[in-house]
Amino acid sequence: MPSLIPFPSHHITLAEACMIVRDRMEDDSIPIPTKVLAIEMVARMETHNSIRKDDLVAALRWLFDHYDF
């Protein structure tokens, strides 16, 4: 069973951020600000060996689907 992210979740670990980006971007139980924080944390990692390229692309698409830049 995946760990639950409490709301408000202004503080998540890098492991939680990676898990959200990899597996839970479409999970409505995770608040949008938490998803955005997770994407930012993953984007700022020194290396991206633990994240598949497809997951990064999906996170970018999610951002563009949810925000009007």
PDB file as gemmi writes it, atoms N, CA and C in Angstrom:
CRYST1    1.000    1.000    1.000  90.00  90.00  90.00 P 1                      
ATOM      1  N   MET A   1       0.844  -1.176   0.000  1.00  0.00           N  
ATOM      2  CA  MET A   1       0.000   0.000   0.000  1.00  0.00           C  
ATOM      3  C   MET A   1       0.891   1.241   0.000  1.00  0.00           C  
ATOM      4  N   PRO A   2       0.646   2.201  -0.898  1.00  0.00           N  
ATOM      5  CA  PRO A   2       1.471   3.404  -0.942  1.00  0.00           C  
ATOM      6  C   PRO A   2       1.249   4.268   0.294  1.00  0.00           C  
ATOM      7  N   SER A   3       2.311   4.973   0.682  1.00  0.00           N  
ATOM      8  CA  SER A   3       2.166   5.869   1.830  1.00  0.00           C  
ATOM      9  C   SER A   3       1.281   7.041   1.453  1.00  0.00           C  
ATOM     10  N   LEU A   4       0.547   7.546   2.412  1.00  0.00           N  
ATOM     11  CA  LEU A   4      -0.340   8.677   2.174  1.00  0.00           C  
ATOM     12  C   LEU A   4       0.397   9.970   2.473  1.00  0.00           C  
ATOM     13  N   ILE A   5       0.159  10.977   1.656  1.00  0.00           N  
ATOM     14  CA  ILE A   5       0.742  12.290   1.855  1.00  0.00           C  
ATOM     15  C   ILE A   5      -0.312  13.143   2.558  1.00  0.00           C  
ATOM     16  N   PRO A   6      -0.051  13.585   3.787  1.00  0.00           N  
ATOM     17  CA  PRO A   6      -1.058  14.393   4.480  1.00  0.00           C  
ATOM     18  C   PRO A   6      -1.200  15.776   3.864  1.00  0.00           C  
ATOM     19  N   PHE A   7      -2.358  16.350   4.000  1.00  0.00           N  
ATOM     20  CA  PHE A   7      -2.605  17.703   3.500  1.00  0.00           C  
ATOM     21  C   PHE A   7      -2.742  18.625   4.702  1.00  0.00           C  
ATOM     22  N   PRO A   8      -2.188  19.814   4.728  1.00  0.00           N  
ATOM     23  CA  PRO A   8      -1.332  20.350   3.669  1.00  0.00           C  
ATOM     24  C   PRO A   8       0.062  19.738   3.748  1.00  0.00           C  
ATOM     25  N   SER A   9       0.644  19.523   2.617  1.00  0.00           N  
ATOM     26  CA  SER A   9       1.956  18.873   2.577  1.00  0.00           C  
ATOM     27  C   SER A   9       2.970  19.807   1.920  1.00  0.00           C  
ATOM     28  N   HIS A  10       3.427  20.741   2.707  1.00  0.00           N  
ATOM     29  CA  HIS A  10       4.423  21.678   2.220  1.00  0.00           C  
ATOM     30  C   HIS A  10       5.822  21.096   2.360  1.00  0.00           C  
ATOM     31  N   HIS A  11       5.925  19.965   3.025  1.00  0.00           N  
ATOM     32  CA  HIS A  11       7.223  19.330   3.246  1.00  0.00           C  
ATOM     33  C   HIS A  11       7.097  17.853   2.899  1.00  0.00           C  
ATOM     34  N   ILE A  12       7.702  17.455   1.798  1.00  0.00           N  
ATOM     35  CA  ILE A  12       7.755  16.052   1.439  1.00  0.00           C  
ATOM     36  C   ILE A  12       9.218  15.695   1.228  1.00  0.00           C  
ATOM     37  N   THR A  13       9.518  14.431   1.405  1.00  0.00           N  
ATOM     38  CA  THR A  13      10.887  13.988   1.199  1.00  0.00           C  
ATOM     39  C   THR A  13      11.148  13.810  -0.294  1.00  0.00           C  
ATOM     40  N   LEU A  14      12.411  13.731  -0.647  1.00  0.00           N  
ATOM     41  CA  LEU A  14      12.752  13.503  -2.044  1.00  0.00           C  
ATOM     42  C   LEU A  14      12.229  12.142  -2.504  1.00  0.00           C  
ATOM     43  N   ALA A  15      12.267  11.159  -1.628  1.00  0.00           N  
ATOM     44  CA  ALA A  15      11.727   9.837  -1.975  1.00  0.00           C  
ATOM     45  C   ALA A  15      10.230   9.922  -2.264  1.00  0.00           C  
ATOM     46  N   GLU A  16       9.493  10.684  -1.456  1.00  0.00           N  
ATOM     47  CA  GLU A  16       8.063  10.868  -1.697  1.00  0.00           C  
ATOM     48  C   GLU A  16       7.831  11.621  -3.004  1.00  0.00           C  
ATOM     49  N   ALA A  17       8.658  12.627  -3.266  1.00  0.00           N  
ATOM     50  CA  ALA A  17       8.524  13.387  -4.517  1.00  0.00           C  
ATOM     51  C   ALA A  17       8.725  12.477  -5.720  1.00  0.00           C  
ATOM     52  N   CYS A  18       9.736  11.644  -5.675  1.00  0.00           N  
ATOM     53  CA  CYS A  18       9.984  10.714  -6.784  1.00  0.00           C  
ATOM     54  C   CYS A  18       8.816   9.755  -6.967  1.00  0.00           C  
ATOM     55  N   MET A  19       8.285   9.254  -5.862  1.00  0.00           N  
ATOM     56  CA  MET A  19       7.149   8.330  -5.925  1.00  0.00           C  
ATOM     57  C   MET A  19       5.925   9.009  -6.540  1.00  0.00           C  
ATOM     58  N   ILE A  20       5.691  10.261  -6.180  1.00  0.00           N  
ATOM     59  CA  ILE A  20       4.542  10.980  -6.739  1.00  0.00           C  
ATOM     60  C   ILE A  20       4.717  11.163  -8.233  1.00  0.00           C  
ATOM     61  N   VAL A  21       5.896  11.616  -8.651  1.00  0.00           N  
ATOM     62  CA  VAL A  21       6.136  11.839 -10.083  1.00  0.00           C  
ATOM     63  C   VAL A  21       6.071  10.525 -10.862  1.00  0.00           C  
ATOM     64  N   ARG A  22       6.598   9.454 -10.290  1.00  0.00           N  
ATOM     65  CA  ARG A  22       6.605   8.155 -10.983  1.00  0.00           C  
ATOM     66  C   ARG A  22       5.224   7.512 -11.046  1.00  0.00           C  
ATOM     67  N   ASP A  23       4.479   7.578  -9.937  1.00  0.00           N  
ATOM     68  CA  ASP A  23       3.308   6.708  -9.818  1.00  0.00           C  
ATOM     69  C   ASP A  23       1.983   7.390  -9.504  1.00  0.00           C  
ATOM     70  N   ARG A  24       1.990   8.650  -9.077  1.00  0.00           N  
ATOM     71  CA  ARG A  24       0.743   9.172  -8.511  1.00  0.00           C  
ATOM     72  C   ARG A  24       0.305  10.526  -9.057  1.00  0.00           C  
ATOM     73  N   MET A  25       0.767  10.913 -10.230  1.00  0.00           N  
ATOM     74  CA  MET A  25       0.369  12.209 -10.782  1.00  0.00           C  
ATOM     75  C   MET A  25      -1.136  12.263 -11.063  1.00  0.00           C  
ATOM     76  N   GLU A  26      -1.750  11.155 -11.339  1.00  0.00           N  
ATOM     77  CA  GLU A  26      -3.194  11.124 -11.623  1.00  0.00           C  
ATOM     78  C   GLU A  26      -4.023  10.786 -10.394  1.00  0.00           C  
ATOM     79  N   ASP A  27      -3.382  10.674  -9.237  1.00  0.00           N  
ATOM     80  CA  ASP A  27      -4.070  10.344  -7.993  1.00  0.00           C  
ATOM     81  C   ASP A  27      -4.718  11.599  -7.417  1.00  0.00           C  
ATOM     82  N   ASP A  28      -6.032  11.653  -7.435  1.00  0.00           N  
ATOM     83  CA  ASP A  28      -6.765  12.829  -6.965  1.00  0.00           C  
ATOM     84  C   ASP A  28      -6.672  13.032  -5.454  1.00  0.00           C  
ATOM     85  N   SER A  29      -6.197  12.039  -4.716  1.00  0.00           N  
ATOM     86  CA  SER A  29      -6.073  12.205  -3.271  1.00  0.00           C  
ATOM     87  C   SER A  29      -4.838  13.034  -2.901  1.00  0.00           C  
ATOM     88  N   ILE A  30      -3.952  13.261  -3.844  1.00  0.00           N  
ATOM     89  CA  ILE A  30      -2.774  14.089  -3.591  1.00  0.00           C  
ATOM     90  C   ILE A  30      -3.082  15.503  -4.052  1.00  0.00           C  
ATOM     91  N   PRO A  31      -2.966  16.471  -3.173  1.00  0.00           N  
ATOM     92  CA  PRO A  31      -3.288  17.859  -3.531  1.00  0.00           C  
ATOM     93  C   PRO A  31      -2.387  18.389  -4.648  1.00  0.00           C  
ATOM     94  N   ILE A  32      -2.945  19.247  -5.467  1.00  0.00           N  
ATOM     95  CA  ILE A  32      -2.197  19.818  -6.583  1.00  0.00           C  
ATOM     96  C   ILE A  32      -0.916  20.514  -6.112  1.00  0.00           C  
ATOM     97  N   PRO A  33      -0.936  21.317  -5.038  1.00  0.00           N  
ATOM     98  CA  PRO A  33       0.318  21.941  -4.613  1.00  0.00           C  
ATOM     99  C   PRO A  33       1.411  20.915  -4.268  1.00  0.00           C  
ATOM    100  N   THR A  34       1.015  19.774  -3.738  1.00  0.00           N  
ATOM    101  CA  THR A  34       1.981  18.723  -3.422  1.00  0.00           C  
ATOM    102  C   THR A  34       2.575  18.151  -4.694  1.00  0.00           C  
ATOM    103  N   LYS A  35       1.752  17.970  -5.710  1.00  0.00           N  
ATOM    104  CA  LYS A  35       2.252  17.461  -6.990  1.00  0.00           C  
ATOM    105  C   LYS A  35       3.230  18.445  -7.618  1.00  0.00           C  
ATOM    106  N   VAL A  36       2.903  19.718  -7.547  1.00  0.00           N  
ATOM    107  CA  VAL A  36       3.792  20.744  -8.106  1.00  0.00           C  
ATOM    108  C   VAL A  36       5.113  20.749  -7.336  1.00  0.00           C  
ATOM    109  N   LEU A  37       5.060  20.658  -6.020  1.00  0.00           N  
ATOM    110  CA  LEU A  37       6.274  20.589  -5.220  1.00  0.00           C  
ATOM    111  C   LEU A  37       7.099  19.364  -5.591  1.00  0.00           C  
ATOM    112  N   ALA A  38       6.446  18.233  -5.784  1.00  0.00           N  
ATOM    113  CA  ALA A  38       7.150  17.008  -6.161  1.00  0.00           C  
ATOM    114  C   ALA A  38       7.853  17.180  -7.501  1.00  0.00           C  
ATOM    115  N   ILE A  39       7.168  17.769  -8.468  1.00  0.00           N  
ATOM    116  CA  ILE A  39       7.780  17.992  -9.782  1.00  0.00           C  
ATOM    117  C   ILE A  39       8.995  18.904  -9.642  1.00  0.00           C  
ATOM    118  N   GLU A  40       8.855  19.967  -8.861  1.00  0.00           N  
ATOM    119  CA  GLU A  40       9.979  20.892  -8.672  1.00  0.00           C  
ATOM    120  C   GLU A  40      11.166  20.188  -8.013  1.00  0.00           C  
ATOM    121  N   MET A  41      10.904  19.400  -6.989  1.00  0.00           N  
ATOM    122  CA  MET A  41      11.985  18.704  -6.299  1.00  0.00           C  
ATOM    123  C   MET A  41      12.710  17.750  -7.239  1.00  0.00           C  
ATOM    124  N   VAL A  42      11.946  17.025  -8.046  1.00  0.00           N  
ATOM    125  CA  VAL A  42      12.559  16.090  -8.988  1.00  0.00           C  
ATOM    126  C   VAL A  42      13.340  16.856 -10.054  1.00  0.00           C  
ATOM    127  N   ALA A  43      12.793  17.943 -10.531  1.00  0.00           N  
ATOM    128  CA  ALA A  43      13.483  18.726 -11.562  1.00  0.00           C  
ATOM    129  C   ALA A  43      14.807  19.275 -11.049  1.00  0.00           C  
ATOM    130  N   ARG A  44      14.911  19.539  -9.755  1.00  0.00           N  
ATOM    131  CA  ARG A  44      16.121  20.124  -9.183  1.00  0.00           C  
ATOM    132  C   ARG A  44      17.124  19.079  -8.678  1.00  0.00           C  
ATOM    133  N   MET A  45      16.835  17.799  -8.862  1.00  0.00           N  
ATOM    134  CA  MET A  45      17.779  16.763  -8.445  1.00  0.00           C  
ATOM    135  C   MET A  45      19.055  16.860  -9.293  1.00  0.00           C  
ATOM    136  N   GLU A  46      20.180  16.477  -8.706  1.00  0.00           N  
ATOM    137  CA  GLU A  46      21.437  16.517  -9.446  1.00  0.00           C  
ATOM    138  C   GLU A  46      21.462  15.512 -10.578  1.00  0.00           C  
ATOM    139  N   THR A  47      20.948  14.320 -10.336  1.00  0.00           N  
ATOM    140  CA  THR A  47      20.847  13.301 -11.381  1.00  0.00           C  
ATOM    141  C   THR A  47      19.413  12.792 -11.412  1.00  0.00           C  
ATOM    142  N   HIS A  48      19.054  12.204 -12.518  1.00  0.00           N  
ATOM    143  CA  HIS A  48      17.680  11.722 -12.686  1.00  0.00           C  
ATOM    144  C   HIS A  48      17.644  10.231 -12.999  1.00  0.00           C  
ATOM    145  N   ASN A  49      18.584   9.489 -12.435  1.00  0.00           N  
ATOM    146  CA  ASN A  49      18.671   8.054 -12.688  1.00  0.00           C  
ATOM    147  C   ASN A  49      17.486   7.284 -12.109  1.00  0.00           C  
ATOM    148  N   SER A  50      16.840   7.831 -11.094  1.00  0.00           N  
ATOM    149  CA  SER A  50      15.735   7.116 -10.445  1.00  0.00           C  
ATOM    150  C   SER A  50      14.381   7.431 -11.076  1.00  0.00           C  
ATOM    151  N   ILE A  51      14.365   8.275 -12.089  1.00  0.00           N  
ATOM    152  CA  ILE A  51      13.120   8.670 -12.754  1.00  0.00           C  
ATOM    153  C   ILE A  51      13.239   8.363 -14.238  1.00  0.00           C  
ATOM    154  N   ARG A  52      12.222   7.680 -14.771  1.00  0.00           N  
ATOM    155  CA  ARG A  52      12.223   7.394 -16.206  1.00  0.00           C  
ATOM    156  C   ARG A  52      11.888   8.657 -16.992  1.00  0.00           C  
ATOM    157  N   LYS A  53      12.420   8.735 -18.187  1.00  0.00           N  
ATOM    158  CA  LYS A  53      12.141   9.870 -19.067  1.00  0.00           C  
ATOM    159  C   LYS A  53      10.639  10.004 -19.303  1.00  0.00           C  
ATOM    160  N   ASP A  54       9.941   8.897 -19.486  1.00  0.00           N  
ATOM    161  CA  ASP A  54       8.489   8.918 -19.700  1.00  0.00           C  
ATOM    162  C   ASP A  54       7.761   9.559 -18.505  1.00  0.00           C  
ATOM    163  N   ASP A  55       8.262   9.316 -17.291  1.00  0.00           N  
ATOM    164  CA  ASP A  55       7.642   9.906 -16.100  1.00  0.00           C  
ATOM    165  C   ASP A  55       7.874  11.414 -16.061  1.00  0.00           C  
ATOM    166  N   LEU A  56       9.062  11.856 -16.456  1.00  0.00           N  
ATOM    167  CA  LEU A  56       9.341  13.295 -16.506  1.00  0.00           C  
ATOM    168  C   LEU A  56       8.465  13.982 -17.546  1.00  0.00           C  
ATOM    169  N   VAL A  57       8.313  13.355 -18.703  1.00  0.00           N  
ATOM    170  CA  VAL A  57       7.463  13.918 -19.758  1.00  0.00           C  
ATOM    171  C   VAL A  57       6.016  13.964 -19.282  1.00  0.00           C  
ATOM    172  N   ALA A  58       5.556  12.920 -18.615  1.00  0.00           N  
ATOM    173  CA  ALA A  58       4.186  12.897 -18.102  1.00  0.00           C  
ATOM    174  C   ALA A  58       3.978  14.015 -17.071  1.00  0.00           C  
ATOM    175  N   ALA A  59       4.985  14.279 -16.245  1.00  0.00           N  
ATOM    176  CA  ALA A  59       4.878  15.358 -15.258  1.00  0.00           C  
ATOM    177  C   ALA A  59       4.802  16.712 -15.960  1.00  0.00           C  
ATOM    178  N   LEU A  60       5.585  16.909 -16.999  1.00  0.00           N  
ATOM    179  CA  LEU A  60       5.505  18.154 -17.767  1.00  0.00           C  
ATOM    180  C   LEU A  60       4.130  18.320 -18.393  1.00  0.00           C  
ATOM    181  N   ARG A  61       3.609  17.258 -18.973  1.00  0.00           N  
ATOM    182  CA  ARG A  61       2.266  17.320 -19.569  1.00  0.00           C  
ATOM    183  C   ARG A  61       1.222  17.647 -18.516  1.00  0.00           C  
ATOM    184  N   TRP A  62       1.374  17.048 -17.337  1.00  0.00           N  
ATOM    185  CA  TRP A  62       0.433  17.322 -16.250  1.00  0.00           C  
ATOM    186  C   TRP A  62       0.444  18.809 -15.913  1.00  0.00           C  
ATOM    187  N   LEU A  63       1.630  19.404 -15.822  1.00  0.00           N  
ATOM    188  CA  LEU A  63       1.726  20.837 -15.540  1.00  0.00           C  
ATOM    189  C   LEU A  63       0.988  21.659 -16.589  1.00  0.00           C  
ATOM    190  N   PHE A  64       1.211  21.356 -17.853  1.00  0.00           N  
ATOM    191  CA  PHE A  64       0.577  22.126 -18.918  1.00  0.00           C  
ATOM    192  C   PHE A  64      -0.930  21.864 -18.997  1.00  0.00           C  
ATOM    193  N   ASP A  65      -1.367  20.705 -18.547  1.00  0.00           N  
ATOM    194  CA  ASP A  65      -2.808  20.416 -18.509  1.00  0.00           C  
ATOM    195  C   ASP A  65      -3.509  21.161 -17.376  1.00  0.00           C  
ATOM    196  N   HIS A  66      -2.781  21.489 -16.318  1.00  0.00           N  
ATOM    197  CA  HIS A  66      -3.393  22.069 -15.123  1.00  0.00           C  
ATOM    198  C   HIS A  66      -3.113  23.556 -14.930  1.00  0.00           C  
ATOM    199  N   TYR A  67      -2.196  24.114 -15.697  1.00  0.00           N  
ATOM    200  CA  TYR A  67      -1.838  25.530 -15.539  1.00  0.00           C  
ATOM    201  C   TYR A  67      -1.809  26.216 -16.881  1.00  0.00           C  
ATOM    202  N   ASP A  68      -2.208  27.477 -16.896  1.00  0.00           N  
ATOM    203  CA  ASP A  68      -2.154  28.302 -18.095  1.00  0.00           C  
ATOM    204  C   ASP A  68      -0.930  29.197 -17.989  1.00  0.00           C  
ATOM    205  N   PHE A  69       0.153  28.785 -18.624  1.00  0.00           N  
ATOM    206  CA  PHE A  69       1.399  29.548 -18.547  1.00  0.00           C  
ATOM    207  C   PHE A  69       1.385  30.716 -19.482  1.00  0.00           C  
TER     208      PHE A  69                                                      
END                                                                             
